[in-house]
Amino acid sequence: MNEFFEKINSKAKTARTNVNIARAVHREAINSGLEDEGFKAVANLIISLMDQTINAANHVEERLQVLRSAGSCPNFLRDLGGTEQMADNALANSKLAIEQMKTAVVDAEDWN
């Protein structure tokens, strides 16, 4: 069972890492002078997605802690499956945030 918990937790950690990468891409773009109004508008939407992703990853970790301490309960498998689905969604959203931020930077570079 610990392997399953670690697999889910790994997804949450990877989602956090991906968000950190997207934030680094954003900072690098700003530091290189690409912060025009168009880039700001797009980046703000992506940052909102990143914030939601971090919140989801945090929630996954909290749920895993609760499930670990609760052991077996009537809804254990359902809760564990739901937690894994949330981790999968956070991971997918984090990958999307990286792609979108990189695309926003490329588009901003093209306009400059």
Secondary structure, DSSP 8 states (H G I E B T S, - for coil): -HHHHHHHHHHHHHHHHHHHHHHHHHHHHHHTT---HHHHHHHHHHHHHHHHHHHHHHHHHHHHHHHHHH-S-TTHHHHHHHHHHHHHHHHHHHHHHHHHHHHHHHHHHHH-
